Amino acid sequence: MTMELMLSDHARKRCLKRRIQVDWIRQALDSPARIENDAEDDSLVHVLYPVPERAFRVLRVIYNETVDPISIVTAYFDDEVTLP
């Protein structure tokens, strides 16, 4: 099941700069390795996903789940986090 999503202008620019594919964001949303609540904003959710095409670097996708379609706020490779 693929949920509908929309990239904010900020997320679109960051994904281009960081060479993050929208397919990876979809995979992160569909099959997250971990889900975290945002520490400051209850409307935001973080999902973590190891990207095989990037040597399993952990992609962090932050999105607003209170809007439809969900809005991707930003996405980046989080080299500080490790997944089991």
C-alpha positions in Angstrom: 0.0 0.0 0.0 1.5 3.3 -1.1 0.3 6.4 0.8 0.0 9.7 -1.0 2.6 12.2 -0.1 3.6 15.7 -1.0 7.1 17.2 -0.7 7.4 20.7 0.8 9.5 23.1 -1.2 12.2 22.7 1.5 12.1 18.9 1.2 12.2 19.0 -2.6 15.3 21.3 -2.6 17.0 19.2 0.1 16.3 15.9 -1.7 17.8 17.3 -4.9 20.9 18.6 -3.1 21.3 15.3 -1.1 20.5 13.1 -4.1 17.6 11.4 -2.2 15.1 9.6 -4.5 11.4 10.0 -3.8 11.2 6.2 -4.2 13.4 5.8 -1.1 11.1 8.2 0.8 8.1 6.0 -0.2 10.0 2.8 0.9 10.8 4.5 4.2 7.1 5.3 4.8 5.9 1.9 3.6 8.5 -0.2 5.5 10.2 1.9 8.2 12.9 0.2 10.3 12.0 2.6 13.1 9.3 5.2 13.8 9.9 8.1 16.2 7.8 11.0 17.5 9.2 14.4 17.0 10.5 15.9 20.3 9.0 19.3 19.7 6.1 19.0 17.3 3.3 16.5 17.9 2.2 16.7 14.2 5.6 15.4 13.0 6.8 11.8 12.7 10.3 10.6 11.9 10.8 7.3 10.0 14.2 5.6 9.6 15.1 3.4 6.7 18.4 1.8 5.6 18.8 2.5 1.9 20.4 -0.5 0.1 21.5 1.6 -2.8 23.5 3.8 -0.5 25.3 1.0 1.4 22.5 0.9 3.9 23.0 4.5 5.2 20.0 5.4 7.3 17.6 7.8 5.7 15.5 9.9 8.1 12.3 11.2 6.7 10.3 13.8 8.7 6.7 14.3 7.8 3.5 15.9 8.9 0.9 13.1 9.4 -2.0 15.5 10.2 -2.5 16.6 6.6 -3.8 14.7 3.6 -1.8 13.9 1.6 1.0 13.7 4.2 3.6 16.4 3.8 7.3 15.5 3.7 9.1 18.2 5.7 12.6 17.0 5.0 14.8 14.0 4.4 18.4 13.4 5.1 21.0 10.6 5.7 21.4 10.4 9.5 24.9 9.1 10.1 24.4 9.5 13.9 21.8 6.8 14.2 22.4 3.0 14.1 19.7 0.4 13.5 19.8 -3.1 14.8 
